[in-house]
Amino acid sequence: MKGMLCDEEKASLQKRKAAFVEVYSVLKSELLNDPTFEWTHDSRLWVHQMLDYNVPGGKLLRGLSVIDCYKSLKEGEELCEDEVFDASVLGWCIEWGWCIEWCRATLLVLDDFIADSHTRRGQACWFRVPKVGTIAVNDGIILRTHVCRILKKHFKRKPFYDDLLDLFNEVEFRTLSGQMLDLITTTGGEKDLSNYSLDLYRRITLYETSYYSCYLQVACALLLVGENLEKHVNVMDVLLDMGIYFQVVDDYLDCFGDPQKTGKIGTDIEDSKLTWLIGIALEICNDEQKKVIYEHYGKANPDDVAKVKAVYNDINLQGVFALYGKESYDKLKSCVEAHPSKAVHAIWEIYASDTSYGQWF
């Protein structure tokens, strides 16, 4: 079975995660003691709790992948302590990648509020925590400003600092634009399933997911080794396709996955989300089945959800997904293996080894 890690690999991953989390503690301390703001006890405690609740949870794959991509671009050469730290900082800025992980936390806090979600990473969404509510909107914006402060403190004197700022700003713009397209399609106004198509789904996923889930980490690593991103457009293309593939798997897991393993309760049907599943269903359903979907999709009542899932089962959507997944996985794997960039290889290995994705094919 693809995607399963042996005990030794699991132990190594846990060790790397522990070292990565240590960097988070450093960054959090810096932010909580930022002299620019006159802290009160309550404000410092609030930010402290908000950061711990939203940033370091999850698998941290995006953040860790910055280090792996950086190392791969150094031809396997062991990174020195400062290089690991720099890559970890950028990792956290993506997770809050800590710059990558921080950015992700920003998007998730705001997205959960907008989508009225219930759980994230196995716990209640931040805005549903008592006393938080709409304050979560401001917290999401604060998280984004943290990214700028982290980048400034740790990379201001680096020759690639301007390119790094441009990269984060560009990816953020594309991601939020994709989210806007998602929201106005599936949330704003009347829900019109006649507008749902796989072409629109691909466009939303490309911008909302692929850039920050797969491209940003590799781009950060390229900048760390002094590369010009304009010379690596071909790297972007395969990474964006990779992001779309993994989003399709996410869509499948939302509907058919085990919440105990995915860490969230799937609500795509209730939320009337344009997913790969509904896009395929609308293409292959007969008129009677489409009528059922049109009547019950986007409703929170469990009976409505069950009727939509019954149609999914009638058209063997799980079988369609299995075929699509196998073909897409093999095609992507071949493209990655033929690609000259070692960073592309590194990020593929990271995601393909995650059992949430790799176990299916």
Summary of the structure (lengths in Angstrom):
residues: 361
radius of gyration: 20.6
end to end distance: 7.4
largest distance: 64.2
contacts: 1218
relative contact order: 0.11
helix: 73%
strand: 2%
